[in-house]
Amino acid sequence: MIASLLVLAANPMWMTAPMPGPMPTPSAQERVALNGVSLFVATYGKGEPLILLHGGAGNGDHFANQVTAFAAKYTVLVVDSRGHGRSTKNAEPLSYALMADDVVALMDALKLPAAAIVGWSDGGAIGLELASRYPTRVRKLVVGGQNATLAGGKSAGTTETFPAYFARCAADYAKLSPTPKGFSSLQQALRPMWRTQPNFTDAQLRGITAPTLLLDGDHDEIVRADHLEHVAKVIPKATLVFIPDASHFVMFQQPKAFNEAVLEFLGAP
């Protein structure tokens, strides 16, 4: 099913790069040792568990525009993926499968049998790994701005969005990471993954049993719209929503529309 949210903006917001502000104060935060690394997780709100997975080179604080809205109805767990933000990495090559394994190990440590997953960009690829390989652990899945195969991607345009995003990631890393001078090392670790992944087959996507929302801006710089339309047809319980006047950075540029789409989907029977 394909839908469109009628959100109009006077100016081309999709060409801008509004970065999220500071996170609210969590009710709890901790580092969990698992799979040879230390994963940082912050908790907000009360209710059924909802795990937020950020984009590549970023960190969980990039959900600052979402946490308050989501925490009004859910126990929101904001995770820094291995090597990102406040989490550590080891010598293992980064992969979406490895980071999905980390999420499952974290859920085991926190005694969470299952949770809803919201992943943006790289976090969306991790979400697809979780829903494909650990179907009983994912109640519902939101995939924001993420292709399922390399063929579904495209080269970024020449707007200010990606340079601004990576500048923010570098500044955050220097502030948050236990290895504050290691951002270039993280980038070097990410590049081989980005060059070779994701590569989900249609058979793998058909095996996803969780209700799934594919959510993207209508001007995504790096993900093809026709590819998402195909993925939405292949995943059995998938809905595709394009938010107007938004790019790959839809949750930064149109947070109200993004949050409303996610909450409506999560709250549906």
Order of alpha helices (4+ residues) and beta strands (2+ residues): beta-beta-beta-beta-alpha-beta-alpha-beta-alpha-beta-alpha-alpha-alpha-beta-alpha-beta-alpha-alpha
